[in-house]
Amino acid sequence: MNGIQLNLVDSGGDGPAVMFLHGFPDGWELWRHQMQALVSAGYRVIAYDQRGFGDSDKPQEVDAYLMQTLVADAVGVMEHAGVRKAHVICHDWGANVGWALASAHPDRVDRLVPISSGHPKFNRTIEGNEKSWYVFFFQFAGVAEEAMAANNFSLFRQLVRNHPESKHWIADLARPGALTAAMNWYRANYSPLNGFKLPMEVGRVKGPVLGIFGKNDVLLQEIRMLGSDKWVEGEWRYERVEEAGHWVPLDQPDHVNWLILDFLQ
């Protein structure tokens, strides 16, 4: 698809389609709890390792990860699966792709559920820049990879606060070219050379949209999600999840499943 091979998981029957989009440093397995719940509820679920992650191809060129290309991947997956329109559930970088997909291809997205990452058009703040220090650090090609991988990924483990999923993430990032591919998402789309602005215009979303944010997120700001309402023309709903950090689908899977099913139904 779109010139590369993507690892795709397609489960469920003939019910409404739901497509999942993960972010850094995950693969499709981020959604394992949600996929199981949705299949049990009669939905068809589609998830894939986005380019640069998991078992999908990992181009080493920075320009291979431009937002417009990532959106084209999502459209290509839907075309390959024979799905014209789907609910889209997305997290972190995947949420940026989801917002862009819903904006550029409103005919493709039914209901949108961005988790942790609000609409890409936001005013950066000092607090946000402090939380997102790694975005700046990842711009140093070679240096960042070496630092993150040193001492059995010690700095990376600290970045993700030694999340229980760390062992799986590290196994994936230790693959040849994986760290560079993952960091190229940041280099292609949040470069200081373009003022940390996405190279693709992301406008309003027709909705409906359910924004979800973990109260204890140490990587992103809640204010960005809260401010997303002005970019949603349709129904806007917001839910803060207690006792959850950045990886809300893993930290509070049952509650996230309930929120998603309630919103989709």
C-alpha positions as CSV (number, residue, x, y, z in Angstrom):
1,M,0.0,0.0,0.0
2,N,1.3,3.4,-0.9
3,G,4.6,1.9,-2.1
4,I,5.3,0.0,1.1
5,Q,4.2,-3.1,3.0
6,L,2.1,-2.6,6.1
7,N,1.2,-5.2,8.6
8,L,-2.6,-5.3,8.8
9,V,-4.9,-7.0,11.3
10,D,-8.6,-7.3,10.2
11,S,-11.0,-9.0,12.6
12,G,-14.7,-9.3,13.1
13,G,-17.7,-9.8,10.9
14,D,-19.8,-7.6,8.7
15,G,-20.7,-4.9,11.3
16,P,-19.7,-1.3,11.1
17,A,-15.9,-0.8,10.5
18,V,-13.6,0.7,13.1
19,M,-10.0,1.6,12.2
20,F,-7.3,2.1,14.8
21,L,-4.3,4.3,14.5
22,H,-1.4,4.0,17.0
23,G,1.4,6.4,17.7
24,F,4.9,6.4,19.1
25,P,6.4,3.9,20.1
26,D,3.5,1.5,19.7
27,G,2.3,-1.0,17.1
28,W,-1.2,-2.3,16.5
29,E,-1.1,-4.3,19.8
30,L,-1.7,-1.0,21.6
31,W,-5.4,-1.6,20.8
32,R,-5.7,-5.3,21.7
33,H,-8.1,-4.6,24.6
34,Q,-10.3,-2.3,22.5
35,M,-10.3,-4.6,19.5
36,Q,-11.5,-7.6,21.5
37,A,-14.3,-5.6,23.1
38,L,-15.5,-4.1,19.7
39,V,-15.4,-7.4,17.9
40,S,-17.5,-8.9,20.7
41,A,-20.0,-6.0,20.2
42,G,-20.3,-6.8,16.5
43,Y,-17.9,-4.4,14.9
44,R,-15.3,-5.1,12.3
45,V,-12.0,-3.9,13.5
46,I,-9.0,-2.9,11.4
47,A,-5.6,-2.1,12.8
48,Y,-2.1,-1.9,11.3
49,D,1.5,-1.1,12.2
50,Q,2.0,2.3,10.8
51,R,5.0,2.8,8.6
52,G,8.2,2.7,10.7
53,F,6.7,0.5,13.4
54,G,6.2,-3.1,14.2
55,D,6.2,-5.5,11.3
56,S,5.6,-2.8,8.7
57,D,8.3,-1.4,6.4
58,K,10.6,1.2,7.8
59,P,11.9,3.7,5.2
60,Q,14.9,5.6,6.4
61,E,14.2,8.8,4.5
62,V,12.7,11.6,6.6
63,D,10.3,12.6,3.8
64,A,8.8,9.2,3.8
65,Y,6.9,10.2,7.0
66,L,5.3,13.5,5.9
67,M,1.7,13.8,7.3
68,Q,0.1,13.7,3.9
69,T,1.9,10.3,3.3
70,L,0.7,8.9,6.6
71,V,-2.9,10.0,5.8
72,A,-2.5,8.3,2.4
73,D,-1.5,5.1,4.1
74,A,-4.7,5.2,6.2
75,V,-6.8,5.7,3.0
76,G,-4.9,2.9,1.3
77,V,-5.6,0.5,4.2
78,M,-9.3,1.3,3.9
79,E,-9.3,0.8,0.2
80,H,-7.4,-2.5,0.6
81,A,-9.9,-3.6,3.2
82,G,-12.9,-2.6,1.0
83,V,-14.1,-0.1,3.6
84,R,-15.5,3.2,2.3
85,K,-16.2,4.8,5.7
86,A,-15.1,3.9,9.3
87,H,-15.1,5.0,12.8
88,V,-11.5,6.1,13.6
89,I,-10.0,5.6,17.0
90,C,-6.5,7.0,17.4
91,H,-3.8,7.8,19.9
92,D,-0.7,10.1,20.1
93,W,0.8,10.4,16.6
94,G,-2.0,8.3,15.4
95,A,-4.4,11.0,16.7
96,N,-2.6,13.6,14.5
97,V,-3.2,11.3,11.5
98,G,-6.8,10.8,12.6
99,W,-7.5,14.5,12.8
100,A,-5.8,15.1,9.4
101,L,-7.7,12.2,7.9
102,A,-11.1,13.4,9.1
103,S,-10.3,16.9,7.9
104,A,-9.1,16.0,4.5
105,H,-11.4,13.1,3.9
106,P,-14.6,13.7,5.8
107,D,-16.4,11.1,3.6
108,R,-14.0,8.4,5.0
109,V,-14.6,9.1,8.8
110,D,-17.8,8.5,10.6
111,R,-17.0,9.1,14.2
112,L,-13.5,10.2,15.4
113,V,-12.0,9.3,18.8
114,P,-8.6,11.0,19.4
115,I,-6.9,9.9,22.6
116,S,-4.2,12.0,24.3
117,S,-3.4,14.3,21.4
118,G,-5.8,17.1,20.5
119,H,-6.2,18.9,17.2
120,P,-2.8,19.6,15.6
121,K,-3.5,23.4,15.4
122,F,-2.6,24.6,18.8
123,N,-0.5,27.4,20.3
124,R,2.6,25.9,21.9
125,T,3.2,26.9,25.5
126,I,6.2,26.8,27.8
127,E,4.7,23.9,29.8
128,G,3.9,22.0,26.6
129,N,7.5,22.5,25.3
130,E,8.9,21.3,28.6
131,K,6.7,18.2,28.5
132,S,7.7,17.6,24.8
133,W,11.4,18.1,25.2
134,Y,12.0,14.8,23.4
135,V,10.4,16.3,20.2
136,F,13.3,18.7,20.1
137,F,15.9,16.1,21.0
138,F,14.7,13.7,18.3
139,Q,15.7,16.3,15.7
140,F,19.4,15.4,16.2
141,A,19.7,12.5,13.8
142,G,22.2,9.9,15.0
143,V,22.8,11.5,18.3
144,A,19.2,10.9,19.5
145,E,19.2,7.3,18.4
146,E,22.4,6.5,20.2
147,A,21.3,8.2,23.4
148,M,17.9,6.5,23.5
149,A,19.4,3.0,22.9
150,A,22.4,3.4,25.3
151,N,22.5,1.3,28.4
152,N,19.7,-1.0,27.4
153,F,17.4,1.9,26.4
154,S,17.8,3.6,29.8
155,L,16.8,7.1,28.6
156,F,13.9,5.7,26.7
157,R,12.7,3.8,29.8
158,Q,12.8,7.1,31.7
159,L,10.9,8.9,28.9
160,V,8.0,6.4,29.1
161,R,8.2,6.3,32.9
162,N,9.1,2.6,32.9
163,H,5.6,1.7,31.6
164,P,4.8,-2.0,31.8
165,E,4.7,-2.1,28.0
166,S,8.3,-1.0,27.8
167,K,9.8,-4.5,27.2
168,H,7.6,-4.9,24.1
169,W,8.4,-1.4,22.8
170,I,12.1,-1.9,23.2
171,A,12.1,-5.2,21.4
172,D,10.5,-3.4,18.4
173,L,12.7,-0.3,18.5
174,A,15.8,-2.5,18.7
175,R,15.1,-3.8,15.2
176,P,17.4,-2.5,12.4
177,G,16.4,1.0,11.4
178,A,13.4,1.1,13.8
179,L,14.6,4.0,16.0
180,T,15.4,6.2,13.0
181,A,12.1,5.4,11.4
182,A,10.2,6.2,14.6
183,M,12.0,9.5,15.1
184,N,11.5,10.5,11.5
185,W,7.9,11.0,12.2
186,Y,9.0,14.0,14.4
187,R,11.7,15.1,11.9
188,A,9.3,15.2,9.0
189,N,6.4,16.9,10.7
190,Y,7.6,18.9,13.7
191,S,10.9,20.3,12.4
192,P,12.3,23.6,13.8
193,L,13.0,24.5,10.1
194,N,9.3,24.9,9.5
195,G,8.4,26.3,13.0
196,F,7.2,23.0,14.3
197,K,4.2,23.2,12.0
198,L,2.7,20.2,10.2
199,P,3.5,20.2,6.4
200,M,-0.2,19.5,5.8
201,E,-3.1,21.8,6.4
202,V,-5.4,20.3,9.0
203,G,-8.7,22.1,9.2
204,R,-12.1,21.6,10.9
205,V,-13.7,18.2,11.4
206,K,-17.3,17.7,10.7
207,G,-17.6,15.3,13.7
208,P,-18.9,13.8,15.8
209,V,-15.7,13.7,17.9
210,L,-14.9,12.2,21.4
211,G,-11.7,13.4,22.9
212,I,-10.1,11.3,25.6
213,F,-7.2,12.4,27.9
214,G,-5.4,10.7,30.8
215,K,-5.3,12.9,33.8
216,N,-1.7,11.9,34.6
217,D,-0.3,12.4,31.1
218,V,3.3,13.6,31.5
219,L,4.0,14.0,27.7
220,L,1.1,16.0,26.4
221,Q,-1.1,18.9,27.7
222,E,-4.7,18.5,28.4
223,I,-5.3,22.1,27.3
224,R,-4.6,21.0,23.7
225,M,-7.4,18.5,23.8
226,L,-9.7,20.9,25.6
227,G,-9.1,23.5,22.9
228,S,-10.0,21.0,20.1
229,D,-13.7,21.8,20.4
230,K,-13.3,24.9,18.2
231,W,-12.1,22.7,15.4
232,V,-15.1,20.4,15.5
233,E,-18.3,21.4,13.6
234,G,-20.4,18.5,14.8
235,E,-20.9,16.9,18.2
236,W,-18.0,17.4,20.6
237,R,-17.6,15.3,23.7
238,Y,-14.7,15.3,26.1
239,E,-13.7,12.7,28.8
240,R,-10.8,12.9,31.3
241,V,-9.8,9.4,32.5
242,E,-8.6,9.3,36.1
243,E,-5.7,7.0,37.0
244,A,-4.4,7.0,33.5
245,G,-1.2,8.4,32.0
246,H,-0.3,8.9,28.4
247,W,-1.2,5.4,27.3
248,V,-4.9,5.5,28.3
249,P,-6.0,2.5,26.2
250,L,-3.5,0.3,28.2
251,D,-3.8,2.0,31.6
252,Q,-7.6,1.9,31.8
253,P,-8.8,-0.4,29.1
254,D,-12.2,-1.3,30.5
255,H,-13.2,2.4,31.0
256,V,-11.9,3.3,27.5
257,N,-13.8,0.4,26.0
258,W,-17.0,1.6,27.7
259,L,-16.5,5.2,26.5
260,I,-15.8,4.1,22.9
261,L,-18.8,1.7,22.8
262,D,-21.1,4.3,24.3
263,F,-20.0,6.9,21.8
264,L,-20.2,4.6,18.7
265,Q,-23.6,3.3,19.7
